[in-house]
Amino acid sequence: MFSTTISTNVPAADSSRPFEAEHAVQRRYFNRDISQILGLPPVVNNTRLIGMEYESNNVTVTAPGIALRKGTVLAETLGCHFGYPLMSLTIDQTGGEQILAILETVLAPLSSETLVKLRLCELVEKLFEMLATIPSETGMALEELIQQYNRWLESLDGFDERTCALLQLATVHEPTSLRHDQGINYGLLNQAEVSTSTGKGPLTLIKIPDREAGWDYYKQTSFFVEFKNIRQFANIPQQTELYSLLDAAGWCEAKEIATALLREFGIKTEHENTLPVFMHWSYNCLKIINYGFTTRTRGGQRVIRHVSLCIRAGQLQEVFQLLSDETVNELVTSINRDRENDLYKVIILIFLDYGGWKEFPGKRTAYEKLEQWLFHEVRELFKVLKIRQQHGKQHVYSPFLSTPYIVTRDNEKLILPDPGKAASYLRDFVLPKRNDKYYFLYELTTIKDASYCVIEFRLHQGNCGELSVFDLPFNHPERTFDPLHLTENEQQMMDILFENTAVQTLDDIMWLQNLRSLLESLPDLDTGQI
């Protein structure tokens, strides 16, 4: 859902061009950061950040003459935090026979304290109450919804004039996307009328016919988490509701496999991120293999997108940014010691022969397909480890594209192996398209020598009261998330995600001061006076 956009390792000269768009986003949003405007205490910027999405399942957006893409921002608040508007109305897309532009509301990644102070969970719920009143026959212009919402906001007690101004919504008239997609014609977007070859019409919100009235929206939650904490997923008590919800059994198996792999590689200088990196890689492999063996229909998105918990970091980032030099040297030494084929055979035995799948005639085709994929997956891992040893720790740029790269010490741009290449061997078998390999990739961020990633918690559960889990954490369809009153499951999940994460220290404050110095060195934008 959200990604951080600060990057201090910005290459110079010819390599700087890819970062120009990112710097524009930094100037746009960070110069309006609430921590500076409101003078909020440092706890606002702590590392326990929560972001939320609310997808309006039964409201589509029509904009004649404009191709609305996923991530397009239609309206946003003036107030921002950590590179995102406090609240933005954006576009999501649904598949099926007809691709529909669905309205989605995205909240900035914020601490629990700030969510409470700004009452954002309450505000977004009210916005969806207003969406529910859209006339089915005529729809509602976006401007009308915004005016209705802002009038209600101004009537609330508890907000001073300045804070209210930060929370008001306004339409966007310039190229803006939460996905940094510059391929949209924004020149006409959000104007009162949009010229087209067939006539004119406003940007309008329309009820989707034949949708159950109860299915108003989906909720999704993202957390900004220290990467090493993912090892905690293997320690969830079996008797709790979170055990099956977060696939703790799969994480337990992934931890056992990762431990066996590291033992086979002869790793002696294990770093705090070593086991989590190989746990994540093993879990992703298990997920694909299990789906490939057990699915009754070919293709599908459940292995990539329809999962309840996802770590939005990729193998390239983890190898280049998380593994220590000592661990990488030991891994590559083991690979180069005439053991490359032996190691591959061991990995094949661990992943594919563990369940005896090869012995089932009905699974033989699946076994051969998955063996072919795993061969290339392992070869790519070995190749990347060798590049990492040669060039040392590096930031991976554009990990969500098919051409990720690093900038070497000689200031040269080095394109890395395509992370979706091995996925091509699973096309129409497990993965519907190779690009799904990039779907859950965001930038990793380093704070106080610790590496943080985005973890997304999402259940495809509508607001209809049909719960599969009694105490559904964060995304309960009938209960507004209240950071002040966490349920037992929510508290347990927070403890797992944020184990050993300090709320705020002097070092964090120094990091914020360095961040502000960086922002002050950027050209100012005319964002208007509050």
C-alpha positions in Angstrom: 0.0 0.0 0.0 2.6 2.6 0.9 6.3 2.9 0.3 8.9 5.3 1.5 10.5 7.7 -1.0 13.5 9.0 0.8 16.8 7.8 -0.7 20.1 9.2 0.5 22.2 7.2 -1.9 21.4 9.2 -5.0 23.8 8.7 -7.8 25.2 11.7 -9.7 25.8 12.6 -13.3 24.3 10.3 -15.9 22.7 8.0 -13.3 20.5 10.7 -11.7 17.8 10.8 -14.2 15.7 7.9 -12.8 15.4 9.8 -9.5 14.0 13.1 -10.8 10.4 11.9 -10.6 10.9 10.5 -7.1 12.4 13.9 -5.9 9.3 15.6 -7.3 7.2 13.4 -5.2 9.4 14.1 -2.1 9.0 17.9 -2.6 5.3 17.6 -3.2 4.4 15.6 -0.1 7.2 16.0 2.5 7.1 19.8 2.3 3.5 19.5 3.6 4.4 17.0 6.4 2.2 17.3 9.4 5.1 16.8 11.8 6.5 20.1 10.6 3.3 22.0 10.1 1.5 21.1 13.3 4.6 20.8 15.4 3.5 17.4 16.7 5.8 15.5 19.1 8.4 13.2 17.7 6.3 10.1 18.5 4.4 11.0 15.3 7.4 9.8 13.3 8.2 6.6 15.2 8.7 3.4 13.4 5.4 1.8 14.5 3.5 3.1 11.4 0.1 1.8 10.2 -1.4 2.5 6.8 -4.9 1.6 5.8 -6.9 1.2 2.5 -10.7 1.1 2.1 -11.8 -0.1 -1.3 -15.4 0.8 -2.3 -16.4 -2.4 -3.8 -19.7 -1.1 -5.3 -18.7 2.3 -6.6 -17.0 2.9 -9.9 -15.5 6.1 -11.4 -16.3 7.4 -14.9 -14.0 10.0 -16.5 -14.9 10.4 -20.2 -11.7 10.6 -22.3 -9.3 9.7 -19.5 -7.8 6.2 -18.9 -7.8 5.9 -15.2 -5.1 3.6 -13.9 -4.4 1.9 -10.6 -2.9 4.4 -8.2 -4.3 7.6 -9.8 -5.0 10.2 -7.2 -8.3 12.0 -7.7 -8.4 14.0 -4.5 -6.2 14.4 -1.4 -5.7 16.2 1.8 -3.2 19.1 2.1 -1.7 17.4 5.2 0.8 14.6 4.4 3.1 12.3 6.4 5.9 10.0 5.4 5.4 10.7 1.7 1.7 10.2 1.5 -1.4 12.5 1.9 -3.2 11.9 5.2 -6.2 10.7 3.1 -6.4 10.3 -0.7 -9.1 9.1 -3.0 -7.5 7.0 -5.6 -8.2 4.4 -8.3 -8.1 0.7 -7.9 -9.1 -1.7 -10.7 -11.0 -4.9 -10.7 -10.8 -7.6 -13.3 -13.4 -10.0 -14.7 -15.3 -9.5 -18.0 -15.1 -5.8 -17.6 -12.3 -3.8 -16.1 -13.8 -1.3 -13.7 -12.1 1.7 -12.0 -13.0 1.3 -8.3 -12.7 4.2 -5.9 -10.3 3.5 -3.1 -9.4 5.6 -0.1 -5.8 5.4 1.2 -4.6 6.7 4.6 -1.0 7.7 5.1 1.3 5.5 7.2 0.8 6.9 10.7 1.5 6.0 14.3 -1.5 4.9 16.4 -1.2 8.2 18.4 -1.6 10.2 15.3 -4.5 8.1 14.0 -6.3 8.9 17.2 -5.4 12.6 17.3 -6.6 13.2 13.7 -9.6 10.7 14.1 -8.8 9.4 10.6 -10.5 6.0 11.1 -13.7 7.8 12.0 -13.3 10.2 9.1 -12.9 7.5 6.4 -15.9 5.6 7.8 -18.0 8.7 7.4 -16.8 9.2 3.9 -18.1 5.7 3.1 -21.4 6.5 4.6 -21.7 9.3 2.1 -20.7 7.0 -0.7 -23.5 4.7 0.3 -26.0 7.5 -0.4 -24.9 8.0 -4.1 -28.1 7.8 -6.3 -28.1 4.6 -8.3 -29.6 6.3 -11.3 -27.6 9.5 -11.7 -24.4 8.9 -9.6 -22.6 11.8 -7.9 -19.9 14.2 -9.2 -16.6 13.9 -7.3 -16.7 17.6 -6.5 -20.1 17.2 -4.8 -18.9 14.3 -2.6 -15.8 16.4 -1.6 -18.0 19.5 -0.8 -20.3 17.3 1.3 -17.5 15.7 3.2 -15.7 19.0 3.8 -18.9 20.7 5.2 -19.3 17.8 7.6 -15.7 18.0 8.6 -16.0 21.7 9.4 -19.0 21.0 11.6 -17.0 18.6 13.9 -15.9 19.7 17.4 -12.3 19.1 18.5 -10.4 20.3 15.4 -8.9 23.8 15.3 -9.0 25.7 12.0 -5.4 24.7 11.0 -5.9 21.0 11.6 -9.3 21.1 9.8 -7.6 22.6 6.8 -5.0 19.8 6.8 -7.8 17.2 6.7 -10.0 18.7 4.0 -10.1 17.0 0.7 -9.4 18.8 -2.6 -9.3 17.6 -6.2 -5.9 17.1 -7.9 -5.1 19.0 -11.1 -1.6 17.8 -11.8 0.2 14.5 -12.6 -0.1 12.5 -9.3 -0.1 8.8 -8.6 0.7 6.8 -5.5 2.5 4.5 -7.9 4.5 7.3 -9.5 2.8 6.4 -12.9 3.4 9.3 -15.2 1.6 7.7 -18.2 -1.7 9.4 -17.6 -3.1 12.5 -19.3 -3.7 14.6 -16.1 -4.2 17.9 -18.0 -7.9 17.3 -18.1 -8.3 15.3 -14.8 -10.7 16.7 -12.2 -11.8 19.6 -14.3 -15.5 20.5 -14.2 -16.0 19.1 -17.7 -13.8 16.7 -19.7 -13.8 17.0 -23.5 -14.1 13.8 -25.4 -14.8 12.7 -28.9 -18.3 11.8 -28.0 -19.2 14.8 -25.8 -18.5 16.2 -22.3 -19.0 14.9 -18.8 -17.8 15.4 -15.2 -15.7 13.0 -13.2 -18.5 10.9 -11.7 -19.0 8.2 -9.0 -21.5 5.6 -10.1 -23.0 2.7 -8.2 -22.1 -0.7 -9.8 -25.4 -2.5 -10.5 -26.1 -6.0 -9.3 -23.7 -5.8 -6.3 -25.0 -6.9 -2.9 -25.8 -3.9 -0.8 -24.0 -5.2 2.2 -20.6 -5.4 0.4 -19.7 -1.8 0.8 -15.9 -1.9 1.0 -12.8 -4.0 1.7 -10.3 -3.0 4.3 -6.6 -3.6 4.1 -3.8 -2.7 6.6 -0.1 -2.2 6.1 2.6 -2.0 8.8 6.1 -0.5 8.6 8.1 -3.3 10.3 11.7 -4.1 11.0 12.5 -6.9 8.6 14.1 -9.3 11.1 10.8 -9.5 13.0 9.3 -11.7 10.3 10.9 -14.7 12.0 8.2 -14.2 14.7 5.5 -15.6 12.4 6.9 -19.0 13.1 6.3 -18.5 16.8 2.6 -17.8 16.9 0.9 -20.1 19.4 -1.1 -22.8 17.7 -4.2 -22.4 19.9 -4.7 -18.8 18.8 -6.9 -17.5 15.9 -3.9 -15.8 14.3 -2.3 -19.2 13.8 -4.3 -20.1 10.7 -5.0 -16.5 9.7 -1.3 -15.7 9.3 -0.3 -19.2 8.0 1.9 -19.9 11.0 2.2 -23.5 9.9 3.7 -22.4 6.6 6.1 -20.1 8.4 7.2 -22.8 10.8 8.0 -25.1 7.8 9.8 -22.2 6.1 11.9 -21.6 9.2 12.9 -25.3 9.4 13.8 -25.3 5.7 15.8 -22.1 6.0 17.7 -23.5 8.9 18.5 -26.7 7.0 19.6 -24.7 3.9 21.9 -22.5 6.0 23.4 -25.6 7.6 23.9 -27.2 4.2 25.7 -24.0 3.0 27.9 -24.1 6.1 27.0 -20.7 7.4 28.8 -19.9 10.6 28.5 -16.1 10.9 24.8 -15.8 10.9 23.6 -12.2 10.9 20.2 -11.1 12.5 18.7 -10.9 9.0 20.2 -14.1 7.6 17.5 -16.5 8.8 14.6 -14.1 8.0 15.9 -13.7 4.4 16.0 -17.4 3.8 12.7 -17.9 5.7 11.0 -15.5 3.3 12.6 -17.0 0.2 11.6 -20.5 1.4 8.1 -19.5 2.3 7.5 -18.0 -1.2 8.9 -21.2 -2.8 6.6 -23.3 -0.6 3.6 -21.2 -1.4 4.1 -21.6 -5.2 4.9 -25.3 -4.9 2.0 -26.2 -2.7 -0.4 -24.2 -5.0 1.1 -25.9 -8.0 0.5 -29.4 -6.6 -2.8 -28.9 -5.0 -4.8 -26.6 -7.3 -7.5 -28.2 -9.4 -7.5 -25.4 -12.0 -4.5 -23.9 -13.8 -3.7 -20.3 -13.2 -4.9 -18.0 -10.5 -3.8 -15.2 -8.3 -4.1 -16.7 -4.9 -0.4 -17.6 -4.7 0.6 -13.9 -5.2 -2.2 -11.6 -4.4 -5.0 -13.4 -2.5 -2.9 -13.9 0.6 -3.7 -12.6 4.1 -0.1 -11.5 4.9 2.6 -10.4 2.6 6.1 -9.0 3.0 6.5 -6.5 0.3 10.2 -6.9 -0.3 11.9 -9.0 -3.0 14.9 -11.4 -3.2 17.2 -8.8 -4.8 16.6 -6.3 -2.1 17.1 -8.8 0.6 20.4 -10.1 -0.8 21.8 -6.7 -1.6 20.6 -4.8 1.4 20.0 -7.2 4.2 22.6 -10.0 4.1 25.9 -9.2 5.8 29.2 -9.3 3.9 30.4 -12.2 6.0 27.3 -14.3 5.3 27.5 -13.5 1.5 31.1 -14.5 1.4 30.4 -17.8 3.1 27.4 -18.5 0.8 29.4 -17.8 -2.4 32.4 -19.8 -1.1 30.1 -22.8 -0.6 28.6 -22.3 -4.1 32.0 -22.0 -5.7 33.6 -25.0 -4.0 32.5 -27.3 -6.8 29.2 -27.6 -5.0 26.8 -25.6 -7.2 25.1 -28.7 -8.6 25.2 -30.5 -5.2 23.5 -27.6 -3.5 20.8 -27.4 -6.2 20.1 -31.1 -5.7 19.8 -30.7 -2.0 17.4 -27.8 -2.5 15.3 -29.9 -4.9 15.1 -32.7 -2.4 14.1 -30.3 0.4 11.4 -28.6 -1.6 10.0 -31.1 -4.1 10.8 -34.6 -2.7 9.9 -33.7 0.9 6.2 -34.7 0.3 7.0 -37.6 -2.0 5.1 -35.8 -4.9 7.2 -37.5 -7.5 5.7 -40.8 -6.7 2.2 -39.8 -7.6 1.5 -40.3 -11.3 -1.2 -37.7 -11.3 1.3 -35.1 -9.9 4.1 -36.0 -12.3 3.4 -33.1 -14.8 3.2 -30.6 -11.9 6.4 -32.0 -10.5 8.3 -31.5 -13.8 6.9 -28.0 -14.2 7.9 -27.0 -10.7 11.3 -28.6 -11.0 12.0 -26.6 -14.1 10.9 -23.4 -12.3 12.9 -24.2 -9.1 16.0 -24.9 -11.2 16.0 -21.4 -12.6 14.9 -19.8 -9.3 18.0 -21.3 -7.5 20.3 -20.4 -10.4 19.2 -16.8 -10.2 19.7 -16.8 -6.4 23.3 -18.0 -6.9 23.9 -15.5 -9.7 22.6 -12.6 -7.5 24.8 -13.7 -4.5 27.9 -13.6 -6.7 27.0 -10.1 -7.9 26.4 -9.0 -4.3 29.8 -10.3 -3.3 31.5 -8.4 -6.1 29.8 -5.1 -5.5 29.1 -5.2 -1.8 25.9 -3.8 -0.1 23.9 -1.7 -2.5 20.5 -0.1 -2.7 18.3 -1.8 -5.2 16.4 0.8 -7.3 13.1 0.1 -9.1 12.6 -3.4 -7.5 9.0 -3.4 -8.7 10.0 -3.3 -12.4 11.6 -5.9 -14.7 14.8 -3.9 -14.8 15.9 -3.4 -11.2 19.4 -2.0 -10.8 22.2 -0.9 -8.5 24.7 1.9 -8.9 28.2 0.6 -8.4 31.1 2.3 -6.6 32.2 3.6 -10.0 28.9 5.4 -10.4 27.8 3.0 -13.1 24.2 1.7 -13.4 24.2 -2.1 -13.3 21.0 -3.8 -14.4 20.3 -6.9 -12.2 18.8 -10.2 -13.3 15.0 -9.9 -14.0 13.3 -11.2 -10.9 10.4 -12.4 -13.0 12.4 -14.5 -15.4 12.0 -17.7 -13.5 8.3 -16.9 -13.1 7.9 -17.3 -16.9 8.2 -21.1 -16.4 5.0 -21.0 -14.3 2.9 -18.9 -16.8 -0.6 -20.3 -17.0 0.3 -23.0 -14.5 0.6 -21.1 -11.2 1.1 -17.5 -12.1 -1.3 -15.9 -14.6 1.5 -13.5 -15.7 5.1 -13.0 -14.9 4.5 -9.4 -13.8 2.8 -10.7 -10.7 6.3 -11.5 -9.5 6.7 -7.7 -8.9 3.3 -7.0 -7.4 4.4 -7.0 -3.7 7.7 -5.2 -4.0 8.4 -1.8 -2.4 11.5 0.0 -1.3 13.3 -1.1 1.9 14.2 1.7 4.2 17.1 2.0 6.7 16.5 3.7 10.0 19.1 3.7 12.7 21.0 0.9 11.0 17.9 -1.3 11.0 16.1 -2.3 7.8 12.3 -1.8 7.6 9.8 -3.2 5.1 6.1 -2.9 4.4 4.0 -5.8 5.5 0.4 -5.9 4.2 -2.5 -7.6 6.0 -5.4 -8.1 3.7 -8.5 -10.3 3.7 -11.0 -10.4 0.8 -13.8 -10.0 3.3 -16.6 -7.6 2.5 -18.6 -5.5 4.9 -21.4 -8.0 5.0 -21.2 -9.6 8.5 -20.2 -13.0 7.3 -17.0 -13.5 9.3 -14.7 -16.4 8.9 -12.7 -15.3 12.0 -14.4 -14.3 15.2 -12.0 -11.5 16.1 -10.7 -10.3 12.8 -7.8 -7.9 13.5 -7.7 -4.4 11.9 -10.0 -5.3 9.0 -13.2 -6.2 10.8 -16.1 -5.3 8.5 -18.5 -4.3 11.3 -16.1 -2.5 13.6 -14.2 0.7 13.1 -10.5 0.2 13.9 -9.8 1.9 17.2 -6.1 2.3 18.0 -6.9 3.1 21.6 -8.8 -0.1 22.2 -7.1 -3.0 20.5 -8.7 -6.4 20.5 -6.7 -9.4 21.8 -5.8 -10.5 18.3 -4.8 -7.0 17.3 -2.6 -6.6 20.3 -1.0 -10.0 19.7 -0.4 -9.1 16.0 1.2 -5.7 17.0 3.5 -7.5 19.5 4.6 -9.9 16.7 5.2 -7.2 14.1 6.9 -4.7 16.4 8.9 -6.9 18.7 11.9 -5.0 20.1 11.0 -1.8 18.2 11.7 1.2 20.4 8.9 3.8 20.3 11.2 6.8 20.1 14.8 7.4 21.0 17.2 10.3 20.6 18.7 8.5 17.6 15.2 8.6 15.9 15.0 12.3 16.6 18.4 12.8 15.0 17.3 10.8 12.0 14.3 13.1 11.6 16.5 16.2 11.8 18.7 14.8 9.1 15.6 14.1 7.0 14.4 17.7 7.4 17.9 18.9 6.4 17.6 16.8 3.3 14.2 18.2 2.5 15.3 21.8 3.1 18.0 21.3 0.5 15.3 20.5 -2.1 13.7 23.4 -4.1 10.5 24.6 -2.4 7.1 24.2 -4.0 4.3 26.7 -3.7 1.8 24.7 -1.8 -0.1 27.6 -0.5 -0.6 28.9 3.0 -2.6 27.1 5.6 
